[in-house]
Amino acid sequence: MRETEISDAALLARAGTLQAEGAHVLRVLRLEDAFAGFGPAQVVGSMVSGLMVWRDLDVVFTAPHATAVDVFTALARLATVPGLIAVDYRDEREQRRPTDRIEDERHYLVCRYEGAGGLWKVDITVWLHAVERPTLAEAEHLAAHVTSEQRLTILRLKDLWHRSPHYPYRIGGTDIYDAVLHHSVRSPEDFSTYLRVRDLPISPHEPH
């Protein structure tokens, strides 16, 4: 193990600690109360898979009739929670949507919450089209089926890359999962090879 690397035991312990902290944050925020009328809050991502390396939560709602006014009304309720220190709102409808798919129109919020061990980033997506999305099922599949070796590799690669300027928009968790689960990547060197073939930055320190 390189001197700067975190041990396997510490990676696993941190993931467990972050998952417990994240569950507490969700209880405190009470997002279903703030976003009443938006449907159930669905937690997705690494909070579900257990593959956490930093304080980041992803929550989605599906509310086809939600307007920007509705979202800001919900934010006014959320703002009463002590510890919420910042919110970035993005109207990602029509040509501003994150993909070419019309069904990916959404209201998108990035919240910063101070508590439960440190500063948390809480992403809230309000989808405007009720379509089947694989996000939750994929996280649940990871939680249930990833092997011990794969879990450690994923945690180590995420630990190595999550502070990179390329993460998560050029290289993200989905790339790491694909590399480990489907391309037998087991080390940072293997992952660099995986990235090189795809003409992506091969080092987390490579200039943006």
C-alpha positions as CSV (number, residue, x, y, z in Angstrom):
1,M,0.0,0.0,0.0
2,R,1.3,3.5,-0.9
3,E,2.0,5.7,2.1
4,T,-0.7,8.2,1.2
5,E,-3.4,5.5,0.7
6,I,-6.0,4.8,3.3
7,S,-6.2,1.2,4.6
8,D,-8.9,-1.2,3.6
9,A,-10.2,-1.3,7.1
10,A,-10.4,2.5,7.2
11,L,-12.1,2.7,3.8
12,L,-14.8,0.3,5.0
13,A,-15.2,2.0,8.4
14,R,-15.5,5.4,6.8
15,A,-18.2,4.2,4.4
16,G,-20.2,2.8,7.3
17,T,-19.8,6.0,9.3
18,L,-20.9,8.2,6.4
19,Q,-23.9,6.0,5.8
20,A,-25.0,6.4,9.4
21,E,-24.4,10.2,9.3
22,G,-26.3,10.4,6.0
23,A,-29.3,8.7,7.5
24,H,-29.3,11.2,10.4
25,V,-29.1,14.1,8.0
26,L,-32.1,12.8,6.0
27,R,-34.1,12.5,9.3
28,V,-33.2,16.1,10.2
29,L,-34.0,17.6,6.8
30,R,-37.4,15.9,6.6
31,L,-37.5,16.5,2.9
32,E,-40.9,14.9,2.4
33,D,-42.4,17.5,4.7
34,A,-40.6,20.4,3.0
35,F,-41.6,19.1,-0.5
36,A,-45.1,18.0,0.5
37,G,-47.1,17.3,-2.6
38,F,-44.0,16.3,-4.7
39,G,-44.5,12.6,-4.1
40,P,-42.3,10.4,-2.0
41,A,-38.6,11.3,-1.5
42,Q,-36.5,8.6,-3.1
43,V,-32.9,8.3,-1.8
44,V,-30.5,7.0,-4.5
45,G,-26.8,6.8,-5.1
46,S,-24.0,5.8,-2.7
47,M,-26.2,6.2,0.3
48,V,-28.2,3.2,-1.0
49,S,-25.2,1.2,-2.3
50,G,-23.1,1.8,0.8
51,L,-20.2,2.9,-1.4
52,M,-19.7,6.3,0.3
53,V,-16.4,8.2,0.5
54,W,-17.6,11.7,1.1
55,R,-20.6,13.6,2.5
56,D,-22.9,13.5,-0.5
57,L,-26.6,12.6,-0.7
58,D,-28.9,12.3,-3.7
59,V,-32.6,12.5,-3.4
60,V,-35.2,12.5,-6.2
61,F,-38.9,13.4,-6.4
62,T,-41.2,12.9,-9.4
63,A,-43.7,15.8,-9.6
64,P,-44.8,16.5,-13.2
65,H,-46.8,19.6,-12.3
66,A,-44.1,21.2,-10.1
67,T,-43.4,24.8,-11.0
68,A,-40.4,27.0,-10.0
69,V,-42.7,28.7,-7.6
70,D,-43.6,25.4,-6.0
71,V,-39.9,24.5,-5.6
72,F,-39.2,27.8,-4.0
73,T,-42.1,27.4,-1.7
74,A,-40.7,24.1,-0.7
75,L,-37.3,25.7,-0.2
76,A,-38.9,28.3,2.2
77,R,-40.0,25.4,4.3
78,L,-36.6,23.7,4.1
79,A,-34.9,26.9,5.1
80,T,-36.3,26.6,8.6
81,V,-34.0,23.7,9.3
82,P,-31.0,24.9,11.2
83,G,-27.7,24.1,9.5
84,L,-28.9,24.7,5.9
85,I,-26.3,27.3,4.7
86,A,-26.6,27.4,0.9
87,V,-28.8,26.3,-2.0
88,D,-28.1,26.5,-5.7
89,Y,-31.2,26.2,-7.8
90,R,-31.2,25.4,-11.5
91,D,-34.2,25.4,-13.8
92,E,-33.3,22.5,-16.2
93,R,-36.4,22.5,-18.4
94,E,-36.7,22.7,-22.2
95,Q,-33.3,23.4,-23.8
96,R,-31.7,23.6,-20.3
97,R,-32.3,20.0,-19.5
98,P,-29.1,17.9,-18.7
99,T,-29.6,15.5,-21.7
100,D,-31.2,15.5,-25.1
101,R,-34.1,13.4,-23.6
102,I,-37.3,15.5,-23.0
103,E,-38.1,13.2,-20.1
104,D,-35.0,14.5,-18.3
105,E,-36.5,17.9,-17.7
106,R,-36.2,18.8,-14.0
107,H,-35.7,21.3,-11.2
108,Y,-32.3,20.7,-9.7
109,L,-31.0,21.9,-6.3
110,V,-27.6,21.5,-4.7
111,C,-27.9,22.2,-0.9
112,R,-25.2,22.6,1.6
113,Y,-26.0,21.4,5.1
114,E,-23.7,21.8,8.1
115,G,-24.1,19.0,10.6
116,A,-23.7,15.3,11.4
117,G,-19.9,15.3,11.2
118,G,-19.3,18.1,8.7
119,L,-20.5,19.8,5.6
120,W,-22.9,17.8,3.5
121,K,-23.8,18.2,-0.2
122,V,-27.4,17.2,-0.8
123,D,-28.6,17.0,-4.4
124,I,-32.3,17.2,-4.9
125,T,-33.8,16.4,-8.3
126,V,-37.5,17.1,-9.1
127,W,-38.2,15.1,-12.2
128,L,-41.0,16.5,-14.4
129,H,-41.8,13.3,-16.3
130,A,-42.9,10.1,-14.6
131,V,-40.8,7.5,-16.4
132,E,-39.0,4.4,-15.2
133,R,-35.5,5.3,-14.1
134,P,-32.9,2.7,-13.2
135,T,-31.0,4.8,-10.6
136,L,-32.4,3.2,-7.5
137,A,-32.4,-0.4,-8.8
138,E,-28.7,0.0,-9.8
139,A,-27.8,1.2,-6.4
140,E,-29.7,-1.6,-4.7
141,H,-28.1,-4.1,-7.1
142,L,-24.6,-2.8,-6.1
143,A,-25.5,-3.1,-2.4
144,A,-26.7,-6.7,-2.8
145,H,-24.2,-8.2,-5.3
146,V,-20.9,-6.4,-5.2
147,T,-18.1,-8.7,-3.8
148,S,-15.8,-7.7,-1.0
149,E,-12.9,-7.3,-3.5
150,Q,-15.1,-5.2,-5.8
151,R,-16.3,-3.0,-2.9
152,L,-12.8,-2.2,-1.7
153,T,-11.7,-1.4,-5.2
154,I,-14.6,0.9,-5.8
155,L,-14.1,2.7,-2.5
156,R,-10.4,3.1,-3.2
157,L,-10.9,4.5,-6.7
158,K,-13.7,6.8,-5.6
159,D,-11.4,8.0,-2.7
160,L,-8.7,8.6,-5.3
161,W,-10.8,10.5,-7.8
162,H,-13.6,12.3,-6.0
163,R,-11.5,15.4,-5.4
164,S,-10.3,15.5,-9.0
165,P,-11.5,18.5,-11.2
166,H,-12.7,15.8,-13.6
167,Y,-15.1,14.3,-11.1
168,P,-18.0,13.8,-11.5
169,Y,-18.7,15.3,-14.9
170,R,-16.0,13.7,-17.1
171,I,-15.2,10.8,-14.8
172,G,-17.7,9.7,-12.2
173,G,-19.0,6.9,-10.1
174,T,-20.7,5.2,-13.0
175,D,-17.3,4.9,-14.8
176,I,-15.7,3.4,-11.7
177,Y,-18.6,0.9,-11.3
178,D,-18.4,-0.1,-15.0
179,A,-14.7,-0.5,-14.8
180,V,-14.7,-2.7,-11.7
181,L,-17.8,-4.7,-12.4
182,H,-17.5,-5.3,-16.1
183,H,-13.9,-4.8,-17.0
184,S,-12.0,-6.5,-14.2
185,V,-10.3,-3.3,-13.0
186,R,-8.7,-4.0,-9.6
187,S,-6.2,-1.1,-9.2
188,P,-5.6,2.6,-10.0
189,E,-3.2,1.4,-12.7
190,D,-5.9,-0.8,-14.2
191,F,-8.4,2.1,-14.1
192,S,-5.9,4.4,-15.9
193,T,-5.7,1.8,-18.7
194,Y,-9.5,1.7,-18.8
195,L,-9.6,5.5,-19.1
196,R,-6.8,5.8,-21.7
197,V,-8.7,3.4,-24.1
198,R,-11.7,5.8,-23.8
199,D,-9.6,8.9,-24.4
200,L,-10.3,10.2,-20.9
201,P,-7.9,11.8,-18.3
202,I,-5.9,8.9,-16.8
203,S,-4.9,10.7,-13.6
204,P,-7.0,12.6,-11.1
205,H,-4.3,15.3,-11.0
206,E,-4.3,15.8,-14.8
207,P,-5.1,19.5,-15.7
208,H,-8.8,20.2,-16.3
